């Protein structure tokens, strides 16, 4: 007898023996090397199985064996493809399960209305892209807080949130108390996602709060500077008969005036005061009955106010 092949395991050896038998060849299997001893002691052999045939059947057996190996490779490729398909299906199923659990959790979370005390908020900082606006006027503060308080949201507990969302379209609203301590931080991310103090919520009832706050930010782009005689270059008055020091004092009472849009501005009054600062700023006060309209021109732009 001659050895023609070493099979790695019992299953492969049995398959070869069966194939040889089908082709009319008698084959024998023997544990390779010290395999028989190891099989007795341990119950398995790491040396494999040696396949033997009669000397006159060697050439035919080798040809059969060659075809057998080709068929095995095809089977292996087929199994590999099936395993890949099964893995993809399993991954998709796992993903769908996670999505289902997330959505189920969002639906299960109770709807709540955001509640922020207007009295506690004394100043607001707005950020969008690289623009920042400081809001100190009471009317504008109340308007911003009302837009946030009117939102109906649901908490999404499944998604881990970054402490500071960084989307380019995000609008960040930081609310401060009288001691300049941060009371709440609200971030509008996208059109239906909101972060309140770093907790993520889905906006259920869209009141266009983000757009309204961005509109406010477009004309609340600058705050009025407080002045003293050292910062003032010139003061020119029209139909005004008060001292420069009194004008500065009167103006400083207006630094928290309400920002308004260009369309709301009135600049045709008979009584006006024009203040030029040492920083090339021009602040013009227009007196209209009980209101004072303020046009603040600075390097790079202008802002309008009413007091």
LOLO-28011 format. One record per residue (C-alpha): x, y, z. Coordinates in steps of 0.25 Angstrom, whole numbers, plus 5000, padded with zeros to 4 digits. Last residue first. Example, Ala and Ser with C-alpha at 12.3 -4.5 7.8 and 13.67 -1.06 7.14 Angstrom:
BEGIN
X=5055 | Y=4996 | Z=5029 .
X=5049 | Y=4982 | Z=5031 .
END
This chain:
BEGIN
X=4859 | Y=5415 | Z=5099 .
X=4860 | Y=5410 | Z=5085 .
X=4872 | Y=5404 | Z=5078 .
X=4879 | Y=5403 | Z=5065 .
X=4892 | Y=5396 | Z=5061 .
X=4903 | Y=5400 | Z=5051 .
X=4914 | Y=5393 | Z=5044 .
X=4929 | Y=5390 | Z=5042 .
X=4935 | Y=5401 | Z=5050 .
X=4924 | Y=5406 | Z=5059 .
X=4911 | Y=5414 | Z=5056 .
X=4900 | Y=5414 | Z=5067 .
X=4887 | Y=5420 | Z=5064 .
X=4878 | Y=5422 | Z=5076 .
X=4864 | Y=5425 | Z=5076 .
X=4859 | Y=5433 | Z=5089 .
X=4844 | Y=5431 | Z=5092 .
X=4834 | Y=5440 | Z=5100 .
X=4832 | Y=5450 | Z=5089 .
X=4843 | Y=5446 | Z=5078 .
X=4857 | Y=5450 | Z=5082 .
X=4868 | Y=5445 | Z=5073 .
X=4881 | Y=5441 | Z=5079 .
X=4893 | Y=5439 | Z=5070 .
X=4905 | Y=5430 | Z=5075 .
X=4917 | Y=5431 | Z=5065 .
X=4929 | Y=5422 | Z=5068 .
X=4943 | Y=5426 | Z=5064 .
X=4949 | Y=5420 | Z=5077 .
X=4951 | Y=5434 | Z=5083 .
X=4936 | Y=5435 | Z=5083 .
X=4927 | Y=5444 | Z=5075 .
X=4914 | Y=5448 | Z=5081 .
X=4902 | Y=5453 | Z=5073 .
X=4890 | Y=5459 | Z=5080 .
X=4877 | Y=5461 | Z=5073 .
X=4864 | Y=5470 | Z=5075 .
X=4856 | Y=5472 | Z=5062 .
X=4853 | Y=5458 | Z=5060 .
X=4855 | Y=5451 | Z=5046 .
X=4863 | Y=5438 | Z=5050 .
X=4852 | Y=5428 | Z=5053 .
X=4857 | Y=5413 | Z=5053 .
X=4847 | Y=5402 | Z=5052 .
X=4851 | Y=5398 | Z=5038 .
X=4866 | Y=5397 | Z=5043 .
X=4862 | Y=5387 | Z=5053 .
X=4861 | Y=5389 | Z=5068 .
X=4870 | Y=5387 | Z=5080 .
X=4864 | Y=5391 | Z=5093 .
X=4872 | Y=5401 | Z=5101 .
X=4882 | Y=5395 | Z=5112 .
X=4892 | Y=5407 | Z=5110 .
X=4881 | Y=5417 | Z=5112 .
X=4884 | Y=5422 | Z=5126 .
X=4898 | Y=5425 | Z=5120 .
X=4892 | Y=5435 | Z=5111 .
X=4887 | Y=5444 | Z=5122 .
X=4900 | Y=5444 | Z=5129 .
X=4908 | Y=5447 | Z=5116 .
X=4898 | Y=5458 | Z=5113 .
X=4899 | Y=5464 | Z=5127 .
X=4915 | Y=5464 | Z=5125 .
X=4913 | Y=5471 | Z=5112 .
X=4904 | Y=5482 | Z=5118 .
X=4890 | Y=5484 | Z=5114 .
X=4883 | Y=5493 | Z=5103 .
X=4879 | Y=5484 | Z=5092 .
X=4872 | Y=5489 | Z=5079 .
X=4882 | Y=5481 | Z=5071 .
X=4894 | Y=5476 | Z=5079 .
X=4908 | Y=5473 | Z=5076 .
X=4917 | Y=5465 | Z=5085 .
X=4932 | Y=5462 | Z=5082 .
X=4943 | Y=5453 | Z=5086 .
X=4937 | Y=5445 | Z=5097 .
X=4944 | Y=5433 | Z=5104 .
X=4951 | Y=5442 | Z=5114 .
X=4938 | Y=5449 | Z=5117 .
X=4931 | Y=5436 | Z=5121 .
X=4923 | Y=5426 | Z=5112 .
X=4916 | Y=5412 | Z=5114 .
X=4916 | Y=5405 | Z=5100 .
X=4903 | Y=5401 | Z=5094 .
X=4902 | Y=5386 | Z=5090 .
X=4904 | Y=5380 | Z=5076 .
X=4898 | Y=5370 | Z=5067 .
X=4884 | Y=5370 | Z=5073 .
X=4879 | Y=5372 | Z=5059 .
X=4882 | Y=5359 | Z=5053 .
X=4881 | Y=5352 | Z=5067 .
X=4866 | Y=5355 | Z=5067 .
X=4864 | Y=5348 | Z=5054 .
X=4873 | Y=5336 | Z=5059 .
X=4864 | Y=5335 | Z=5071 .
X=4852 | Y=5335 | Z=5062 .
X=4858 | Y=5324 | Z=5053 .
X=4861 | Y=5315 | Z=5065 .
X=4848 | Y=5317 | Z=5072 .
X=4840 | Y=5313 | Z=5059 .
X=4829 | Y=5308 | Z=5068 .
X=4832 | Y=5293 | Z=5065 .
X=4823 | Y=5284 | Z=5074 .
X=4831 | Y=5271 | Z=5077 .
X=4845 | Y=5276 | Z=5078 .
X=4854 | Y=5264 | Z=5081 .
X=4862 | Y=5266 | Z=5093 .
X=4877 | Y=5264 | Z=5097 .
X=4882 | Y=5268 | Z=5111 .
X=4894 | Y=5277 | Z=5111 .
X=4887 | Y=5288 | Z=5119 .
X=4876 | Y=5288 | Z=5109 .
X=4880 | Y=5282 | Z=5096 .
X=4870 | Y=5283 | Z=5085 .
X=4867 | Y=5275 | Z=5072 .
X=4856 | Y=5278 | Z=5062 .
X=4861 | Y=5288 | Z=5052 .
X=4876 | Y=5285 | Z=5053 .
X=4883 | Y=5287 | Z=5066 .
X=4877 | Y=5298 | Z=5075 .
X=4886 | Y=5299 | Z=5087 .
X=4880 | Y=5304 | Z=5101 .
X=4889 | Y=5307 | Z=5113 .
X=4883 | Y=5310 | Z=5126 .
X=4886 | Y=5318 | Z=5138 .
X=4900 | Y=5322 | Z=5135 .
X=4905 | Y=5331 | Z=5147 .
X=4907 | Y=5346 | Z=5143 .
X=4903 | Y=5350 | Z=5157 .
X=4889 | Y=5356 | Z=5152 .
X=4886 | Y=5343 | Z=5145 .
X=4891 | Y=5338 | Z=5132 .
X=4885 | Y=5330 | Z=5120 .
X=4893 | Y=5325 | Z=5109 .
X=4886 | Y=5323 | Z=5096 .
X=4894 | Y=5315 | Z=5085 .
X=4889 | Y=5314 | Z=5071 .
X=4895 | Y=5302 | Z=5063 .
X=4896 | Y=5304 | Z=5048 .
X=4911 | Y=5300 | Z=5048 .
X=4909 | Y=5288 | Z=5057 .
X=4918 | Y=5288 | Z=5069 .
X=4910 | Y=5282 | Z=5080 .
X=4917 | Y=5284 | Z=5094 .
X=4916 | Y=5274 | Z=5104 .
X=4915 | Y=5263 | Z=5093 .
X=4902 | Y=5255 | Z=5095 .
X=4900 | Y=5240 | Z=5097 .
X=4887 | Y=5236 | Z=5090 .
X=4878 | Y=5226 | Z=5097 .
X=4872 | Y=5236 | Z=5107 .
X=4864 | Y=5244 | Z=5096 .
X=4856 | Y=5254 | Z=5104 .
X=4843 | Y=5259 | Z=5098 .
X=4840 | Y=5274 | Z=5095 .
X=4829 | Y=5284 | Z=5095 .
X=4834 | Y=5298 | Z=5093 .
X=4828 | Y=5311 | Z=5098 .
X=4838 | Y=5313 | Z=5109 .
X=4849 | Y=5315 | Z=5098 .
X=4841 | Y=5326 | Z=5090 .
X=4837 | Y=5332 | Z=5103 .
X=4852 | Y=5333 | Z=5108 .
X=4855 | Y=5340 | Z=5095 .
X=4844 | Y=5350 | Z=5096 .
X=4847 | Y=5353 | Z=5111 .
X=4861 | Y=5355 | Z=5108 .
X=4857 | Y=5365 | Z=5097 .
X=4848 | Y=5373 | Z=5106 .
X=4858 | Y=5373 | Z=5117 .
X=4870 | Y=5379 | Z=5109 .
X=4883 | Y=5372 | Z=5113 .
X=4886 | Y=5364 | Z=5101 .
X=4900 | Y=5361 | Z=5097 .
X=4902 | Y=5356 | Z=5082 .
X=4912 | Y=5346 | Z=5077 .
X=4916 | Y=5343 | Z=5062 .
X=4925 | Y=5332 | Z=5059 .
X=4915 | Y=5322 | Z=5054 .
X=4903 | Y=5326 | Z=5063 .
X=4904 | Y=5330 | Z=5077 .
X=4894 | Y=5338 | Z=5086 .
X=4898 | Y=5343 | Z=5100 .
X=4887 | Y=5346 | Z=5110 .
X=4886 | Y=5355 | Z=5122 .
X=4877 | Y=5356 | Z=5134 .
X=4870 | Y=5343 | Z=5134 .
X=4864 | Y=5339 | Z=5148 .
X=4852 | Y=5347 | Z=5146 .
X=4849 | Y=5340 | Z=5133 .
X=4848 | Y=5327 | Z=5140 .
X=4850 | Y=5315 | Z=5130 .
X=4840 | Y=5304 | Z=5128 .
X=4842 | Y=5295 | Z=5116 .
X=4829 | Y=5288 | Z=5113 .
X=4829 | Y=5273 | Z=5114 .
X=4825 | Y=5261 | Z=5106 .
X=4827 | Y=5248 | Z=5113 .
X=4838 | Y=5238 | Z=5108 .
X=4832 | Y=5225 | Z=5102 .
X=4832 | Y=5231 | Z=5088 .
X=4847 | Y=5234 | Z=5089 .
X=4850 | Y=5220 | Z=5095 .
X=4843 | Y=5213 | Z=5084 .
X=4851 | Y=5221 | Z=5074 .
X=4864 | Y=5217 | Z=5081 .
X=4859 | Y=5202 | Z=5082 .
X=4855 | Y=5202 | Z=5068 .
X=4868 | Y=5208 | Z=5063 .
X=4876 | Y=5198 | Z=5071 .
X=4868 | Y=5186 | Z=5066 .
X=4869 | Y=5192 | Z=5051 .
X=4884 | Y=5192 | Z=5054 .
X=4884 | Y=5178 | Z=5059 .
X=4876 | Y=5173 | Z=5047 .
X=4886 | Y=5180 | Z=5037 .
X=4898 | Y=5174 | Z=5044 .
X=4891 | Y=5160 | Z=5044 .
X=4888 | Y=5161 | Z=5029 .
X=4902 | Y=5165 | Z=5026 .
X=4907 | Y=5154 | Z=5034 .
X=4898 | Y=5144 | Z=5027 .
X=4902 | Y=5149 | Z=5013 .
X=4917 | Y=5148 | Z=5017 .
X=4915 | Y=5134 | Z=5023 .
X=4908 | Y=5130 | Z=5010 .
X=4919 | Y=5135 | Z=5002 .
X=4929 | Y=5127 | Z=5010 .
X=4921 | Y=5115 | Z=5009 .
X=4921 | Y=5116 | Z=4994 .
X=4936 | Y=5118 | Z=4994 .
X=4938 | Y=5106 | Z=5003 .
X=4929 | Y=5097 | Z=4994 .
X=4937 | Y=5102 | Z=4982 .
X=4950 | Y=5099 | Z=4989 .
X=4945 | Y=5085 | Z=4993 .
X=4941 | Y=5082 | Z=4979 .
X=4955 | Y=5085 | Z=4974 .
X=4961 | Y=5076 | Z=4985 .
X=4952 | Y=5064 | Z=4981 .
X=4956 | Y=5066 | Z=4967 .
X=4971 | Y=5064 | Z=4971 .
X=4967 | Y=5053 | Z=4980 .
X=4961 | Y=5045 | Z=4968 .
X=4974 | Y=5048 | Z=4960 .
X=4982 | Y=5043 | Z=4972 .
X=4973 | Y=5030 | Z=4973 .
X=4975 | Y=5027 | Z=4959 .
X=4990 | Y=5028 | Z=4960 .
X=4991 | Y=5020 | Z=4973 .
X=4981 | Y=5009 | Z=4969 .
X=4992 | Y=4998 | Z=4966 .
X=5000 | Y=5001 | Z=4979 .
X=4987 | Y=4998 | Z=4988 .
X=4982 | Y=5011 | Z=4995 .
X=4986 | Y=5018 | Z=5007 .
X=4980 | Y=5031 | Z=5014 .
X=4987 | Y=5037 | Z=5026 .
X=4979 | Y=5043 | Z=5037 .
X=4982 | Y=5056 | Z=5044 .
X=4994 | Y=5058 | Z=5054 .
X=4987 | Y=5067 | Z=5064 .
X=4979 | Y=5054 | Z=5069 .
X=4967 | Y=5053 | Z=5078 .
X=4962 | Y=5046 | Z=5091 .
X=4974 | Y=5050 | Z=5099 .
X=4981 | Y=5037 | Z=5103 .
X=4975 | Y=5028 | Z=5092 .
X=4975 | Y=5038 | Z=5081 .
X=4989 | Y=5042 | Z=5085 .
X=4995 | Y=5028 | Z=5084 .
X=4988 | Y=5027 | Z=5070 .
X=4993 | Y=5040 | Z=5066 .
X=5008 | Y=5037 | Z=5068 .
X=5010 | Y=5038 | Z=5053 .
X=4998 | Y=5039 | Z=5045 .
X=4985 | Y=5031 | Z=5049 .
X=4982 | Y=5021 | Z=5039 .
X=4971 | Y=5021 | Z=5028 .
X=4970 | Y=5011 | Z=5017 .
X=4965 | Y=5012 | Z=5002 .
X=4958 | Y=5002 | Z=4993 .
X=4956 | Y=5008 | Z=4980 .
X=4943 | Y=5006 | Z=4972 .
X=4940 | Y=5020 | Z=4969 .
X=4929 | Y=5021 | Z=4979 .
X=4939 | Y=5015 | Z=4989 .
X=4949 | Y=5025 | Z=4987 .
X=4939 | Y=5036 | Z=4989 .
X=4934 | Y=5030 | Z=5002 .
X=4949 | Y=5029 | Z=5007 .
X=4951 | Y=5043 | Z=5003 .
X=4939 | Y=5048 | Z=5011 .
X=4943 | Y=5039 | Z=5023 .
X=4956 | Y=5045 | Z=5023 .
X=4950 | Y=5059 | Z=5023 .
X=4941 | Y=5056 | Z=5034 .
X=4952 | Y=5050 | Z=5043 .
X=4961 | Y=5062 | Z=5042 .
X=4973 | Y=5068 | Z=5035 .
X=4974 | Y=5058 | Z=5024 .
X=4988 | Y=5053 | Z=5020 .
X=4988 | Y=5048 | Z=5005 .
X=4994 | Y=5037 | Z=4996 .
X=5000 | Y=5027 | Z=5005 .
X=5004 | Y=5014 | Z=4998 .
X=5000 | Y=5000 | Z=5000 .
END
